[in-house]
Amino acid sequence: MCDACKMVFNNETIEVSRLEHVCGREWPKYVNVYEVGQAYGGCQEGGWWFDTGTPLESVRVDNPTELEATIIKMGDRYEMNSNENWDISRKRGSTSCAGGYDICIRIEENFAEAFPQTKPTYE
C-alpha cells in the first residue's frame, strides 16, 4: 500500500470520500482485520518494543457501498462499535501492563499479511 493512501480504521466513523487514492488506484480494496500486539525489540536504551500484526480476516471490496457495509460488519463482529460486550480478560490491549492485544481494521491495497515482515532494528 502506498504511504500517500494509507488509512487506518480503529473504532471511528469513516467517510468513504476520505478513501480515494492519491496515486490514482481506486478499486478493489481489502478490509483487513489484525490482532495487534507488541514484541520485545531489544535491551538498547532500557528496552524497546514494536507493534506486530497477525491477520484475522481479509475481505475484498469493489466499491464504496460495499466498503462501508463491510467496515460496519467487521466493527460489529469484533465488538468495536460497542462497549457493552467488552471482554476484560481477553482484550486488555497491547499497551496494558496486564498484556493482551488490540484489534485493528485497515483498508489496504492487498490481502492481509502479518507485519512487520522483518524485525525492526534499534537506531
N, C-alpha and C positions, 0 to 999 in steps of 0.2 A: 504494500500500500504506500502511495506517495505521501510524504510528510505534509504537503500542502493540503491534502484531502483528508488527513487523519481526523477521526471523530470518535470520541468515546462516549458511550451512553452508560450512565451509572446513577440510576434512580432519579431521573429528571424527565420532564416533558420535552419532546423533540419536535421541532418544526421541520417538516420534510424539506422545505426550501433551503435549510442550512446544510443539506446533504449533497448539494450539487458539487461536482468535481471542478476544481480549479484547472486541472490538467486536461479536461475535455472528455474524459471517460465518464459515462454515467451509469450504465446498467450492463450486466447484472451486478448485484452486491450480495454480500453474505452477512447475515446476522449471526455473529459468533458469541457463544457464551463460554466464559472461562472461570475456573476456580483459581483465584489469585492468592498466593501465599508468599512467604519470604524464605529465602535461603541465606545461610551464612556465607559471606564472601571471603572473609579472612580477618586476621588479627591486626592489620595495619590501623594506626590511629585509634587503638582501643576496640577495634572490631567494626565491621560494617556488614550490611545486609543488602540484598537486592530482591526485586519482585520476580516471581516465577508464575507462569500461567499454564494451567492444564486445560485443554479444550474439553468442554462437556457436551456441546451441541453446536451444529452449524446448519443454517437454513439459507438456501439461495432464494433471493427475491428479484423480481424482474421489473418492478415499477413502484412508484411512491405509495400507492394504496396498499399493496402487499407488504411493503416495508413497515408502514405504520401499524398495520394489523399484527405483523409478526413481532414487533417490539412490544406491543401491549401484551400479546400472548406469552412471550418469554418473561416479561416482568411479572405477570401473574404466576407463571409456572415456578419461578424461582423466588416468589414471595417478596419481590422488590417494590411492589406497589402498595403494600400494606404492612403495618407493624403488628397486626393482630395475632398472626401465627408465627411470630419470630421465635425460633428455637434457640434459646440461650446456649444450650450445651453444644450445639453443632456449629452455629455461625457467630463466633465471638469476634472475628475479624483478625486480619493478618498483623495488625499493629497492636493487638491486645496482649497484655503480659500473660494472659491465660492461653494464648495461641489461637489457632483457628484459621479461617480463610475468608476472603471476600468473594462475592460473585460480581463479575463484570460483563456487561453486554457491549460489544463493539460492532460497529458497522464497518466492514472491511472489504477489500477487493477480492480476497481469496478465501478458500475454505480454511477453517480454524487450524492453527498449528501451535504447538507448545512454544513458549518463549521463556527466556531468551534461547536462541539457537546455540550459543556458546556462552560459557560462564564469563561474566564481565571481569575485568581486571581493575585493581585499585590504581588510581593515578593521582 
